[in-house]
Amino acid sequence: MIGLKAVDLKKQKIDTLIVPVCEDKKIHDDRIINAIIKKALSLKEFEAEKGDELTLYDLKDLNTKRVIFAGLGKLKKIDPETLRAFCGAIVKRCIKVDLEVIWVAVPAAHKLKMEMPATVAALMEGACLGNHLFDKYKKEKKKKPLKQINFLVKPDALGKLRRITPKVSTICAGTILAREWISTPSNEKTPEQFTRSIVSQARKHGLKTRVLREKDLKLHKFGALLAVAAGSRSKPSMVILEHKHPNAQKTLALVGKGVTFDSGGLNIKTGGSMASMKSDMSGAAVVAATLITLARLKAKSHVIGAIPIVENMPSGKAIRPGDIVRSYAGKTIEIGNTDAEGRLILVDAMSYVVNKYKPQMMIDLATLTGACVVALGEKIAGVFTQDDELAKLIISSGNKTHERCWQMPMPDDYKELLKSDFADLNNMPSSRWGGAITAALFLSEFRGDTRWAHIDIAGPAYIKKGDAYCGPGGTGFGVRLLCDLIEQL
């Protein structure tokens, strides 16, 4: 779907050529490209400001039907995300007018003050992610993804960049897989169905898989996880995925919250806040997709993915406020609110992973709290850890992939808010304030001595309105971040 090309623009027949243009500087080395840019800028309707577009047809000296010029704005503001967003947006525009193949002129990286691999990777990511359409439930499919997106570079760059195309394609495919899972409606994503889908994809790509069914969960006393699942007719599970390279020295565990639908339980949500709860398994989707991506990349790492999967529903069998459950770790938890369910399934999964696999590091991802969205908005995830070095690594990878994160505080005195008169902990704090912090502190009680971080993705996991390279629905936020992070560890 994407590829690198080095061709003679005077001879190569091209239907659609895309040329990114900087507002105040030349960013291309190619003489022909610069000549047609000069012609475009001579027209009053195109100033190359960010978002500007101009299409010219049948330009002299080019064997090209149309050239679309796209403004990037001023040079000092161009970064990898500018390129990613430009390419995603232009791909979407080309889909809208039913094009099939486009060619993108890659700017000279040194003029952007960037490295060439980073420049090409950002453009390719935007193209791959922007070319995704989630239309499986539409009878009439009015739009079609582009069949091919070629990136024009100089002949001497082809060899140096040859590894970028398969790597970007694989990581973006993982992101899109997570998106597809998240956007799938809950009636076709029960815990049983979601479990089967993950296992099928994982085995297809050679991952070692294990599934703990309801009988196994009861045998091993996953009391907190089973309590959340009690109100649903669907049966819970925990999927364990493992990618292990023979040269890996350390073990990383990823844990993802997999609530396929969250009604809130007996503390039922209001209609408006329940509407997008098919996405409450975003953490699970990201963890599963990341493990699959690592397997496809043959990453030199040892990673365990633990994915607890339940549905949180109200019924005569559902847990009640005031109930006390015993977690896998043996700690008792008073149920202050049945809608604080994500932390319950996560702590059982975390305790199990620490006990069985003894990882050197553990990261969990979850659409855990609305409080984190209040604090950071819908585009930034919260990172909670007392390990500042780990937080910096996560934030750095997030900045690189534009899956942005912000480190949040974890003050010890806030643990007082989780005290219970009758159990070791309450799953609901005694104060309505600082909910994202107290949720993270609750999780921290089950990490043992393992280096650990919690990433609350409640804001960026799902969008109602599409952006430059993502349509409405699941975003797959976290797959690219984790793949970059694991490469750095």
Backbone torsions as a table, in degrees:
resi	resn	phi	psi	omega
1	MET	NA	-35.6	174.5
2	ILE	-119.7	152.2	179.9
3	GLY	-162.2	156.3	175.8
4	LEU	-96.4	136.9	-179.0
5	LYS	-136.4	146.6	171.4
6	ALA	-129.0	108.5	-174.1
7	VAL	-134.6	164.9	173.3
8	ASP	-86.5	113.4	-175.5
9	LEU	-64.7	-21.2	179.0
10	LYS	-78.4	-25.7	-175.8
11	LYS	-103.9	-35.1	-174.9
12	GLN	-71.3	125.1	176.7
13	LYS	-76.6	120.9	-177.2
14	ILE	-129.4	128.5	178.9
15	ASP	-74.8	-49.1	-176.1
16	THR	-136.9	120.1	176.6
17	LEU	-110.1	129.7	178.7
18	ILE	-105.5	127.0	-178.4
19	VAL	-124.1	110.9	174.3
20	PRO	-75.6	138.9	-174.9
21	VAL	-129.7	133.4	176.1
22	CYS	-89.0	145.7	-175.0
23	GLU	-69.6	-36.4	-170.2
24	ASP	-125.1	-0.7	-179.6
25	LYS	-145.1	156.0	171.3
26	LYS	-78.3	132.3	-179.5
27	ILE	-121.6	8.0	178.1
28	HIS	-118.1	147.4	176.2
29	ASP	-95.7	-21.7	-174.9
30	ASP	-71.5	129.2	-176.1
31	ARG	-64.3	-42.1	-178.7
32	ILE	-66.1	-42.9	179.1
33	ILE	-61.2	-45.2	-179.5
34	ASN	-64.2	-33.4	179.3
35	ALA	-66.3	-43.1	-179.2
36	ILE	-75.2	-28.3	174.2
37	ILE	-63.8	-42.3	178.6
38	LYS	-58.1	-39.9	178.7
39	LYS	-66.4	-41.0	179.8
40	ALA	-64.6	-41.8	-178.5
41	LEU	-72.0	-14.7	177.9
42	SER	-76.3	-12.8	179.4
43	LEU	-90.8	136.9	-174.8
44	LYS	-63.8	-28.6	-175.5
45	GLU	-78.4	-1.5	179.5
46	PHE	-131.9	116.9	179.8
47	GLU	-118.5	1.6	178.1
48	ALA	67.7	19.9	171.7
49	GLU	-67.1	157.5	-177.8
50	LYS	-57.9	123.6	-179.1
51	GLY	97.9	-14.1	177.2
52	ASP	-66.4	143.7	175.8
53	GLU	-140.9	146.7	176.6
54	LEU	-147.8	135.1	177.2
55	THR	-117.2	127.1	175.6
56	LEU	-119.0	145.7	-175.0
57	TYR	-115.7	145.8	171.9
58	ASP	49.4	53.5	179.6
59	LEU	-69.2	142.7	-180.0
60	LYS	-61.3	141.8	177.5
61	ASP	73.2	5.5	176.8
62	LEU	-122.9	137.7	176.6
63	ASN	-91.5	53.9	-172.1
64	THR	-127.8	131.3	-179.1
65	LYS	-69.1	-48.0	-179.8
66	ARG	-142.5	148.0	173.8
67	VAL	-124.2	123.6	177.4
68	ILE	-103.1	117.3	176.9
69	PHE	-94.7	132.8	-178.0
70	ALA	-126.2	125.2	-179.1
71	GLY	-76.2	137.2	176.9
72	LEU	-106.6	-7.7	-176.5
73	GLY	87.1	-159.9	-175.8
74	LYS	-77.1	148.1	-174.9
75	LEU	-56.0	-42.9	-174.3
76	LYS	-64.6	-16.9	-179.4
77	LYS	-101.6	1.6	179.6
78	ILE	-85.1	123.1	177.6
79	ASP	-137.8	179.6	-179.6
80	PRO	-54.7	-36.4	-179.9
81	GLU	-68.9	-32.5	174.3
82	THR	-59.9	-44.1	-180.0
83	LEU	-68.5	-41.1	178.9
84	ARG	-60.6	-47.8	-178.0
85	ALA	-67.9	-40.1	177.5
86	PHE	-57.7	-48.2	-174.3
87	CYS	-70.5	-38.5	176.8
88	GLY	-62.5	-43.8	-178.5
89	ALA	-66.8	-39.6	-178.3
90	ILE	-70.9	-35.0	176.1
91	VAL	-63.5	-43.3	178.1
92	LYS	-60.9	-39.8	179.7
93	ARG	-64.9	-40.2	-179.4
94	CYS	-69.2	-34.3	174.8
95	ILE	-62.3	-41.8	-176.7
96	LYS	-61.3	-34.1	-179.5
97	VAL	-99.6	15.0	169.6
98	ASP	66.3	39.5	172.9
99	LEU	-83.5	161.4	-177.6
100	GLU	-116.6	-38.3	-176.9
101	VAL	-133.2	132.5	175.5
102	ILE	-131.2	157.1	176.0
103	TRP	-120.8	133.2	-178.6
104	VAL	-114.7	124.0	177.6
105	ALA	-78.8	115.9	-177.5
106	VAL	-80.4	126.0	178.2
107	PRO	-63.6	161.3	175.3
108	ALA	-74.0	117.9	-173.2
109	ALA	-59.8	-37.9	-177.0
110	HIS	-64.8	-28.7	178.0
111	LYS	-75.3	-23.4	175.2
112	LEU	-88.2	-4.2	-175.2
113	LYS	60.6	41.8	177.7
114	MET	-130.9	165.3	173.1
115	GLU	-82.4	146.9	-178.1
116	MET	-60.9	-44.1	178.4
117	PRO	-58.4	-40.3	179.4
118	ALA	-67.1	-37.9	178.8
119	THR	-63.1	-50.4	-178.4
120	VAL	-66.0	-41.9	-179.3
121	ALA	-61.3	-42.3	-179.7
122	ALA	-63.8	-44.0	178.6
123	LEU	-62.9	-43.7	-179.3
124	MET	-66.0	-39.8	177.9
125	GLU	-60.1	-47.2	179.2
126	GLY	-59.7	-41.0	-179.3
127	ALA	-66.1	-49.7	-178.7
128	CYS	-61.5	-47.6	-176.3
129	LEU	-71.9	-35.6	178.0
130	GLY	-71.4	-18.6	-177.4
131	ASN	-87.9	3.6	-178.5
132	HIS	-88.2	130.7	175.8
133	LEU	-123.5	126.5	175.1
134	PHE	-100.0	92.4	-175.0
135	ASP	-130.3	20.7	-174.4
136	LYS	-63.4	-19.6	-178.8
137	TYR	-101.4	6.6	178.1
138	LYS	-97.6	126.9	178.6
139	LYS	-65.6	-45.1	-179.7
140	GLU	-101.3	111.7	-178.6
141	LYS	-95.5	94.6	-173.2
142	LYS	-75.5	-25.6	-177.1
143	LYS	-114.9	150.1	177.4
144	LYS	-129.3	139.6	175.7
145	PRO	-62.3	155.6	175.6
146	LEU	-65.3	144.7	179.6
147	LYS	-79.8	-33.1	-176.5
148	GLN	-151.8	137.1	175.6
149	ILE	-127.4	112.0	-178.9
150	ASN	-101.6	139.3	179.3
151	PHE	-111.9	119.1	-176.3
152	LEU	-82.0	120.5	175.6
153	VAL	-132.7	172.2	177.7
154	LYS	-74.0	150.6	-177.8
155	PRO	-55.3	-37.1	-177.1
156	ASP	-72.7	-9.9	-180.0
157	ALA	-92.1	-15.9	-174.3
158	LEU	-57.9	-47.4	-177.3
159	GLY	-63.0	-42.3	-177.7
160	LYS	-67.8	-26.5	-173.7
161	LEU	-104.2	4.3	-170.6
162	ARG	-61.6	-27.9	-176.9
163	ARG	-81.3	-14.9	-174.8
164	ILE	-69.1	-42.7	-175.3
165	THR	-57.5	-53.2	179.9
166	PRO	-65.2	-34.4	179.9
167	LYS	-66.6	-48.7	179.5
168	VAL	-63.1	-42.8	179.9
169	SER	-59.3	-42.0	-178.0
170	THR	-68.7	-45.5	-179.2
171	ILE	-66.6	-39.9	178.2
172	CYS	-68.7	-34.3	175.5
173	ALA	-62.4	-37.6	175.5
174	GLY	-64.4	-42.7	177.6
175	THR	-61.2	-42.9	-179.3
176	ILE	-68.2	-36.1	175.4
177	LEU	-60.3	-45.3	177.4
178	ALA	-61.6	-43.1	177.7
179	ARG	-56.8	-45.9	-177.2
180	GLU	-62.6	-44.0	177.7
181	TRP	-61.1	-45.9	-176.2
182	ILE	-65.2	-40.5	-176.5
183	SER	-77.8	-16.4	178.3
184	THR	-62.8	131.5	-178.2
185	PRO	-66.2	153.9	-173.9
186	SER	-65.6	-25.4	178.5
187	ASN	-69.9	-16.0	174.3
188	GLU	-115.2	20.2	-177.8
189	LYS	-144.3	44.9	174.9
190	THR	-63.3	163.4	177.2
191	PRO	-51.6	-39.9	179.6
192	GLU	-65.3	-44.8	-179.0
193	GLN	-67.4	-42.0	179.9
194	PHE	-64.8	-41.1	177.8
195	THR	-60.3	-47.7	-179.6
196	ARG	-61.7	-40.7	-178.3
197	SER	-64.5	-44.4	179.3
198	ILE	-62.7	-48.4	-177.2
199	VAL	-62.2	-41.1	179.4
200	SER	-60.9	-47.2	-180.0
201	GLN	-67.0	-40.2	-177.7
202	ALA	-65.0	-45.4	-179.6
203	ARG	-67.8	-33.3	178.0
204	LYS	-58.4	-32.1	-177.0
205	HIS	-106.9	17.5	169.7
206	GLY	82.6	15.2	177.4
207	LEU	-77.8	144.8	171.8
208	LYS	-74.7	128.8	-176.1
209	THR	-126.3	148.9	173.5
210	ARG	-146.2	138.2	179.3
211	VAL	-122.2	123.0	172.5
212	LEU	-92.4	111.7	179.4
213	ARG	-84.6	-180.0	-176.9
214	GLU	-55.6	-42.0	179.5
215	LYS	-60.9	-42.9	179.0
216	ASP	-67.0	-40.4	-179.5
217	LEU	-63.5	-38.4	176.8
218	LYS	-68.5	-41.8	-180.0
219	LEU	-60.7	-41.2	-178.2
220	HIS	-91.1	5.1	173.0
221	LYS	62.5	52.2	171.9
222	PHE	-82.7	68.5	-171.2
223	GLY	-64.7	-37.9	-178.6
224	ALA	-70.8	-43.8	178.9
225	LEU	-63.0	-46.6	-178.8
226	LEU	-64.2	-31.9	179.6
227	ALA	-64.2	-40.8	179.1
228	VAL	-65.3	-38.6	-176.2
229	ALA	-78.0	-11.1	-168.7
230	ALA	-61.2	-30.5	-175.6
231	GLY	-83.6	-5.9	-176.2
232	SER	-103.3	149.8	173.4
233	ARG	-73.4	-22.3	179.5
234	SER	-77.4	144.7	-175.9
235	LYS	-90.3	139.3	-179.9
236	PRO	-77.8	167.1	174.2
237	SER	-157.2	167.3	167.1
238	MET	-132.9	121.7	-179.3
239	VAL	-96.1	129.9	175.3
240	ILE	-112.9	121.2	176.1
241	LEU	-113.0	146.0	-179.0
242	GLU	-140.2	126.3	171.2
243	HIS	-115.6	123.8	-177.7
244	LYS	-136.7	114.3	173.5
245	HIS	-84.5	139.7	-176.4
246	PRO	-59.6	-23.4	-178.6
247	ASN	-96.7	3.9	-178.4
248	ALA	-67.6	136.2	-177.6
249	GLN	-100.0	-28.0	-175.6
250	LYS	-128.4	161.9	-179.7
251	THR	-114.2	129.3	174.2
252	LEU	-111.4	135.1	175.3
253	ALA	-110.4	134.0	173.5
254	LEU	-114.5	132.3	-179.9
255	VAL	-123.5	129.1	-175.9
256	GLY	-126.1	129.3	179.1
257	LYS	-67.9	125.1	-176.7
258	GLY	-123.0	65.3	175.5
259	VAL	-92.6	105.3	-172.1
260	THR	-70.0	-24.5	166.7
261	PHE	-155.9	134.2	-177.8
262	ASP	-118.5	98.6	176.6
263	SER	-78.9	-14.5	-172.9
264	GLY	99.1	-11.3	-175.8
265	GLY	72.6	-147.7	-179.8
266	LEU	-66.6	-27.6	169.2
267	ASN	-84.0	65.5	-166.3
268	ILE	-65.2	143.2	179.3
269	LYS	-73.2	160.7	171.9
270	THR	-75.3	161.1	-176.0
271	GLY	-54.9	-44.0	-177.2
272	GLY	-64.2	-43.2	-177.3
273	SER	-78.5	-11.1	179.8
274	MET	-89.6	-17.7	-169.2
275	ALA	-60.4	-33.8	-176.7
276	SER	-105.6	19.5	-174.5
277	MET	-76.4	0.4	168.2
278	LYS	-64.8	-17.9	-177.0
279	SER	-91.0	7.0	-175.4
280	ASP	-76.3	5.2	174.6
281	MET	-109.7	20.6	-177.2
282	SER	-60.6	-40.0	178.8
283	GLY	-60.2	-42.0	178.2
284	ALA	-63.7	-43.6	-180.0
285	ALA	-61.4	-42.3	-178.9
286	VAL	-66.8	-43.4	179.2
287	VAL	-63.3	-47.4	180.0
288	ALA	-61.8	-45.3	-179.0
289	ALA	-66.0	-35.0	177.8
290	THR	-65.6	-44.5	178.8
291	LEU	-61.8	-41.9	178.6
292	ILE	-63.2	-41.2	178.8
293	THR	-64.4	-43.2	178.3
294	LEU	-60.5	-40.5	178.8
295	ALA	-63.9	-43.1	-179.8
296	ARG	-66.3	-33.2	179.7
297	LEU	-82.3	-8.8	-174.1
298	LYS	54.6	45.6	-177.8
299	ALA	-60.3	141.3	-177.7
300	LYS	-85.3	65.7	-174.7
301	SER	-148.0	165.4	173.3
302	HIS	-120.4	110.5	-175.0
303	VAL	-129.2	131.0	173.9
304	ILE	-103.7	132.8	173.9
305	GLY	-113.0	118.3	178.7
306	ALA	-111.1	122.1	-170.9
307	ILE	-129.2	95.7	175.7
308	PRO	-78.0	129.6	-172.7
309	ILE	-125.9	122.4	-179.5
310	VAL	-146.2	171.0	167.5
311	GLU	-123.2	134.0	-177.7
312	ASN	-102.6	103.3	-174.9
313	MET	-129.9	154.2	175.5
314	PRO	-89.4	137.3	175.1
315	SER	-167.3	-178.8	178.4
316	GLY	-66.8	-14.2	179.5
317	LYS	-101.7	-2.5	-174.6
318	ALA	-70.4	152.4	173.5
319	ILE	-65.7	153.8	-176.5
320	ARG	-118.1	152.9	169.2
321	PRO	-57.1	133.4	-177.7
322	GLY	99.9	-18.3	175.2
323	ASP	-65.0	154.1	176.2
324	ILE	-123.1	127.6	-179.3
325	VAL	-120.2	154.0	178.6
326	ARG	-105.0	123.6	-177.3
327	SER	-77.3	168.9	176.7
328	TYR	-56.2	-37.1	-179.0
329	ALA	-73.8	-9.8	179.9
330	GLY	98.7	-14.0	178.5
331	LYS	-74.1	141.1	178.1
332	THR	-92.0	146.0	-176.4
333	ILE	-130.7	123.9	173.2
334	GLU	-83.9	134.2	179.9
335	ILE	-84.6	102.6	176.4
336	GLY	-82.4	-28.2	-179.1
337	ASN	-156.9	127.2	-178.5
338	THR	-73.1	-11.7	178.2
339	ASP	-86.7	-3.3	172.8
340	ALA	-96.9	57.3	-170.1
341	GLU	-91.5	-28.3	-175.5
342	GLY	-60.2	-41.1	-179.4
343	ARG	-65.2	-27.9	-179.5
344	LEU	-70.2	-44.1	-179.8
345	ILE	-73.9	-31.8	179.8
346	LEU	-66.7	-41.7	-175.2
347	VAL	-67.8	-33.4	175.8
348	ASP	-67.6	-41.4	178.3
349	ALA	-66.0	-42.9	179.3
350	MET	-61.9	-46.2	-178.6
351	SER	-62.5	-40.3	179.8
352	TYR	-63.9	-45.2	-178.9
353	VAL	-63.8	-44.8	179.6
354	VAL	-61.5	-43.2	-177.6
355	ASN	-68.7	-43.4	-172.9
356	LYS	-87.6	-39.9	-172.2
357	TYR	-106.8	-16.7	178.5
358	LYS	46.9	57.1	-179.1
359	PRO	-68.7	153.4	174.9
360	GLN	-77.2	-21.2	-177.6
361	MET	-149.7	145.6	179.6
362	MET	-139.6	134.6	177.2
363	ILE	-129.6	129.4	173.6
364	ASP	-111.6	147.3	177.1
365	LEU	-124.6	134.3	-176.4
366	ALA	-159.0	143.2	166.5
367	THR	-80.9	79.5	-164.3
368	LEU	-92.4	-45.0	-172.4
369	THR	-139.4	139.5	170.2
370	GLY	-66.4	-24.6	-179.9
371	ALA	-62.4	-32.8	179.0
372	CYS	-69.3	-34.0	177.3
373	VAL	-67.9	-39.0	176.9
374	VAL	-61.3	-40.8	-176.9
375	ALA	-73.3	-43.1	-169.4
376	LEU	-118.2	-3.3	-179.1
377	GLY	81.3	-168.9	-172.0
378	GLU	-94.0	0.6	-175.0
379	LYS	-116.7	-3.0	-175.9
380	ILE	-129.6	133.1	177.7
381	ALA	-91.6	152.6	177.1
382	GLY	-95.8	134.1	175.6
383	VAL	-108.4	126.2	-178.2
384	PHE	-121.9	118.0	177.9
385	THR	-166.8	154.1	172.3
386	GLN	-96.9	8.1	178.2
387	ASP	-103.9	94.4	-175.2
388	ASP	-63.4	-33.3	179.2
389	GLU	-64.8	-43.3	177.8
390	LEU	-65.2	-41.0	178.0
391	ALA	-59.6	-42.1	179.6
392	LYS	-63.0	-39.8	178.9
393	LEU	-63.9	-43.8	179.1
394	ILE	-63.3	-46.1	-178.2
395	ILE	-64.9	-39.0	178.5
396	SER	-62.3	-45.5	178.0
397	SER	-65.2	-36.2	176.9
398	GLY	-64.5	-38.6	177.2
399	ASN	-67.2	-38.2	-179.2
400	LYS	-66.0	-39.6	-177.5
401	THR	-95.1	-3.7	-174.8
402	HIS	63.0	28.3	167.5
403	GLU	-103.7	80.9	-164.1
404	ARG	-73.5	142.9	179.8
405	CYS	-133.0	156.3	178.5
406	TRP	-136.8	130.8	-179.9
407	GLN	-74.6	130.5	180.0
408	MET	-107.4	156.2	-178.7
409	PRO	-75.0	155.5	175.4
410	MET	-135.6	68.7	-176.8
411	PRO	-70.4	133.8	-177.5
412	ASP	-60.3	-34.1	-175.6
413	ASP	-67.8	-17.4	177.0
414	TYR	-71.6	-15.5	177.2
415	LYS	-62.5	-24.1	178.0
416	GLU	-57.9	-29.3	-177.3
417	LEU	-71.4	-13.5	-178.5
418	LEU	-99.7	6.0	-178.6
419	LYS	-70.4	146.5	177.1
420	SER	-124.6	144.5	176.3
421	ASP	-73.5	-18.6	-170.6
422	PHE	-121.4	-14.5	-177.6
423	ALA	-136.8	177.4	179.9
424	ASP	-67.3	-34.8	-178.4
425	LEU	-147.0	157.7	169.3
426	ASN	-110.4	138.8	-179.1
427	ASN	-78.0	-3.7	-179.8
428	MET	-126.8	126.3	-179.5
429	PRO	-68.3	159.6	-178.6
430	SER	-79.8	-6.4	176.7
431	SER	-121.0	147.2	178.7
432	ARG	-78.9	-11.1	-174.7
433	TRP	-94.0	151.0	177.2
434	GLY	67.5	35.4	-174.4
435	GLY	-62.2	-34.6	179.3
436	ALA	-69.6	-34.4	179.8
437	ILE	-70.0	-47.3	-177.7
438	THR	-67.3	-32.1	175.9
439	ALA	-63.6	-42.9	178.7
440	ALA	-66.4	-39.3	177.8
441	LEU	-64.1	-36.3	175.9
442	PHE	-60.4	-47.8	179.0
443	LEU	-60.9	-38.3	-175.0
444	SER	-63.2	-20.7	179.1
445	GLU	-70.3	-8.8	-174.8
446	PHE	-120.8	15.3	-178.3
447	ARG	-90.3	-10.4	-175.1
448	GLY	65.8	-135.6	178.1
449	ASP	-101.4	12.5	-175.2
450	THR	-77.7	139.3	170.9
451	ARG	-60.6	130.6	-169.5
452	TRP	-147.4	147.1	171.5
453	ALA	-142.7	145.0	176.5
454	HIS	-113.4	129.9	177.2
455	ILE	-114.6	113.6	179.8
456	ASP	-90.0	108.7	-174.9
457	ILE	-104.4	23.3	-176.9
458	ALA	-56.7	-34.2	-179.5
459	GLY	-76.5	-58.7	-170.9
460	PRO	-86.5	0.1	-175.9
461	ALA	-71.3	-24.2	-172.4
462	TYR	-147.7	133.9	177.9
463	ILE	-124.9	140.9	-179.7
464	LYS	-84.3	-25.9	178.4
465	LYS	-123.3	131.4	-177.0
466	GLY	-64.5	159.0	175.2
467	ASP	-120.2	-159.9	-172.0
468	ALA	-58.6	-38.9	-177.7
469	TYR	-133.6	27.6	174.1
470	CYS	-148.2	132.2	176.6
471	GLY	-82.1	177.9	177.3
472	PRO	-60.6	142.2	178.5
473	GLY	118.2	-151.8	-179.4
474	GLY	-64.0	142.1	-178.4
475	THR	-100.2	-22.1	-173.0
476	GLY	73.2	18.0	-178.9
477	PHE	-55.0	124.7	176.0
478	GLY	117.5	-26.5	-178.4
479	VAL	-65.6	-50.4	-179.2
480	ARG	-66.1	-39.1	178.1
481	LEU	-59.9	-50.5	-177.4
482	LEU	-65.1	-39.3	178.9
483	CYS	-62.4	-40.6	177.7
484	ASP	-68.2	-43.7	-179.1
485	LEU	-59.8	-47.0	-177.4
486	ILE	-64.6	-32.7	177.0
487	GLU	-66.4	-29.8	-178.2
488	GLN	-84.2	-24.0	-174.1
489	LEU	-69.9	NA	NA
